[in-house]
Amino acid sequence: MFGQRVGAFNGKSHMNIVSQMKKILSITAFFGLLLCKGVVADAQSRIEFKEFKLKNGLTVLMHRDHTTPIVAVSVMYHVGSKNENPERTGFAHFFEHLLFEGTENIGRGEFMKKIESIGGTLNAYTTNDITYYHEVVPANYLETALYMESERMLHAKIDTVGVETQRNVVKEEMRQRYDNQPYGTILRETFKRSHRVHPYHWPVIGSLDHLNAATLDEFMQFYRTYYVPNNAVLSIAGDIDYAQAETWIRAYFSEIPVGIGTINRPNITEPKRTQEIKDVVYDNIQLPAVVLAYNLPPKKHRDSYALNMLSTYLTGGNSSLLTKELVDKQQKAVAVAAFPLDLEDGGVFLAYAVANMGISADTVQRALDEQIEKVIASGISETDFQKLQAQTENDVVSRHASVAGIAESLAEAKTFFGDADEVNHEMEKYNKVTREDIQRVAKQYLAQEGRVVLYYLPKSEEPKQ
């Protein structure tokens, strides 16, 4: 499932809608290839792992795979934009940048150079719920990667120079990825309407004014509260020796102290709305777009699996319902997508379409609504459901086809479900979803009452003041 992400270190924001579109298209192409070849796994392969916990609260997950001589090392911190002070938004995303600045023992700007010099890759992202750092390195450099992540957790360099540098980086990212990116503000504009009470209503990237107003002491306090072992999961997967890996982990991470601050876990439920919210955003675009957003239950809710399958049915491939109808047959849209942005406390099911040349936003919305109403009224056919089951199984298998994917899935399962073994029950839960469930969640969650409808229109159409 998709989450609202801001990936800072490589300069690519997963939060902007164009990147989401490309991601969806690549996934649907992959699905299509697998289905054409008739490749469907009989069952989800079990991911074996070892788990232990240090006295300072750090949870450690290790998966051994000798297939290739590489290893993925990752740390997932249970802190995202929702944990921030409403007067200091953007801190989590800011720290995603800042913690690459260096440490007391790793020079400024040397973090990336050190990993790349040993033939590794690295990156990070922030969501509303988590911040995730990860590297993939040759297996014989596992100790190096572990040392560097321990340095990030214990000795991060948080000083005036680094803070000012990253303030400028965030400012440039805002300009490139949001202000000047066509359709780049869709998630920001959606969430501030879909979540009026819950802290999901502010964007992951936060406010530059808040970051400019923050003091060095405030940044240090945030670091000592959230980027600590008792708020983290260390997950490694690949060509490792369990005993040796555990020895290194204990050597580098055991000395790190427990956090000193109070972790903010919002206990807020977004009130259910009964009226549709409809608004217009004028953007630097040529083709209108329509966005439909429906509030979802929390990530752990059992309906999440049916909702994910529903999104695949709507836009998961060239033969999916909305693609076939709006793009191919009716030619009212040049692109269409639907996916659940499943968040820990309840995200949104997002459907959007970019209009074809000469087609109005009203026309596109009617076409979207017509197809969604068909699913609500009639459900899906047995043939389409069997195809959907195959697509879903291939998706689960493909996400665990790399050690990086396994490390991330284990960390997510532990962070969000409290049990890393949840990764081994994912397909089992998808298999329990019935055709009736698909129709039921469409009716329950995609009702027009309470949804958000946004029209993105060219600035040239904005009424003159």
Buried (B, 14 or more C-beta within 10 A) or exposed (E): BBBBBBBBBEEBBBBBBBBBBEBBBEBBEBBBEBBEEEEEBEEBEEBEBBBEEBEBBBBBBBBBBEEEEBBBBBBBBBBBBBBBEEEBBBBBBBBBBBBBBBBEEBEBEBBBEBBEEEEBBBBBBBBBBBBBBBBBBBBEBBBBBBBBBBBBBBBBBBBEEBBEBBBEBBEEBBEBBBEEBBBBBBBBBBBBBBBEEBBBBBBBBBBBEBBEEBEEEBBEBBBBBBBBBBBBBBBBBBBBEEEEBBEBBBEBBEEBEEBEEEEBEBEEEBEEBEEEBEEBBBBEBEBBBBBBBBBBBBBEEEBBBBBBBBBBBBBBBBBBBBBBBBBEEBEBBBBBBBBBBBBBBBBBBBBBBBBBEEBBBEBBBEBBBEBBBBBBEEBBEEEBBEBBBBBBBBBBBBBBEBBBBBBBBBBBBBBBBEEBBBBBEBBEEBBEBEBEBBBBBBBBBBBBEBBBBBBBBBEEEEEEE
